[in-house]
Amino acid sequence: RCQRARGERGGSVLHDLLRALEVLELLCVNLLLWPWRKEIRSLKTFTGNFVYYIQSVLPDDIVTTVLEKIGYTATTATEFSLVKKRNDEETKQTAFEIFLARIECETILKLTSEEKHGNVEKTLQKRTKMQQHLHDKEDQMSQEEEAESGENKAVSDTELCLATQQQPAAPSRLSFEAASSRR
């Protein structure tokens, strides 16, 4: 979506998106560590980091949604502020999702640079196919494990029943003698 909005090649958009995610991640970390600081409580949209790394890369609706998820509310056209009590768990979850998106961007950039004439779209298609294949394989394995666990439960119940029936009623004299000779 960022690439279509900007009409640029994939590689440069991914680099820019990576930087935007880094800034948002840092914003989340700062918000969690120092929520009382003045520079954290208010976020000006005309600052350099915001203009060059976030606003120029991400569509406005995504920026607003992410900032709202971490606790900011648009108070003016040029400012987001912490005006209500924020949900720490949602902020942590959003920070983690931003971190995962950043790692995914790094991985895609690495895969693209490893290919001859790296093409982001082809890399994304390959990655999607690979992830779908892994997901299908995991589903198949979990279904097989469920089937085996059902069989194993039936076998273990039968073995338990047979084992209790085969236990001798009185202790064996041989085992008593063997035990006493080891002293």
N, C-alpha and C positions, 0 to 999 in steps of 0.2 A: 504494500500500500504506500509506503514511504517512497519507494522507487517510482511508482506510477505518478504520485503527486509531484515529484520533482522532475520526472522525465529524464533521469540520468542513468548511466551504466550502473550495474549491480554492485561492483566492487567498491566504488567510492561511497555509495549509499550505505553499504554495510559498515564501512569504516566510520562513517558519520553516525550511524545508528549505534554502533559500539560505544562511541564517545558519549552519545546522549544517555545511553543506559548507565554508563559509568557515573555521569553527573547525577542522575536520578538515584542511583544506588548510594552514592555518597550523601545525598540529601536525606535519604531514609536513615542511614547510619547516624548522621549528625542529629537528626530529629529524635532518634531513640536514645542517644547518649546524652545530649544537652538540650532537652526541650525548653528549658527556661531561658536560654540565651536569646537576646533580642534579634540577632541576625538569623536565627532559626525560626522564630515565631512568625516572621514576615518574609515573604518571598516576592521580590520585585521582578516583574517580567521584562524590564528594560536593562537588566544587568548583562554584562558580557557573556557569562556562562549560559545564562538562560537564552539569550538571543542567538548566539552562535552555535550552541551545542544542542539545545532542546527545540526551541521554536522553529529553527530553520530545517529541522529534520523530521520531527513528528507533527502529524496533523493536530490542530487545536483541540479537537474533541478527545483525542487520546491523551494529550497533555492534561486536560481538565479532569478526565476520568482518573488517571493515575494519581494526580495531586489530591483529588478528593478521597481516594482510597487510603492515602497515607495520612489524611487528617486536615488538609488545607481546604479552605473555601475561598472562592473568588470574592474579594471585598470591593475591589474597584477594577477598572479595565486593565490596570497595570500592576495589580498586587493580589497575591494569595496570602491568607493569614490563617493562623490557628485560632479560630473564634469559639469553637466548642470543644468539649472533651473528646479526645480522639481515642480510638480503640487500638491499644498497643498490639494486640494479636493480629489485627488486620494490617497494621503497619509492618509488622514483622513478616507476615505472609506476603505482602506486596513486595517488600525488599527482597525476599527470597525468590519470588517470581522474576523480578528484575535481574537478580544475579544469574538465575538460570537462563534467561534470555540473552544476557551478555555472554555467558559461556557458549551458548549455541551459536551466537554470531562469530565468536572467536574460532569455533570449530569449523564453521562453514567457510570462513576466510582462509583457514589453514588448508582445508580440502581443496578449495578453489585455487590456491596458489600452488598446490602440489600437482595439479593437472596441467597438461600442455594446453595453452590457450584457455585458461580457466574461465568458465562461464558459470555465473552464479545460478542461473535458472536450471541448468543441467545438474549442477551439484545438488541443488534443493530437490530436484526430482529424484535423483539417485538416493539421497538421504531419506526422503519420504518412503520410497519403495523399500529400502533397507529396514526402516523402522516398522513399516507395516508387516514385512516378512518376520521380523523378530517378535512382534506382537502376536501374529498368528501362531508362531512356533510356541510362544509362552502359553497361549490359550490351549493349544493341543497338548502340551506337556501337563498343564494343570488338570485337563480332563482325564488324561491317562493316570495321573496320580490319584485323582478321586476314584477312578474305577479300581485301581490297585488297592487303595486303602479300604474300599468296601470289601474286596476279596480277602485282604489281609485280616480284616476284622472278623470275618466269618471263619477263616482258618485259625486265628488266635483263640476265638471262642471255643472252637472244636478242640484245639490242643489243650486248652485250660480244662475243659470238661474231662478229656481223656486222662490228663495228668492227675487230676484229683481222684479219679477212679482207680488208677494204677498204683497209688501210694500204699505202701504196706501199713497194716494196722498197728503192728508193734515194731519197735526198733530192732534192727538186725543185730545178732550177737557178734557177728564178724566185725561190724563197724564199731561196736563197743570195745572189742579186744584191740582193734587197730588204734583206736583213740587212746586207750590206756597204755599201750606199748610206746607211744610217742612221748610220753611224759618223761 
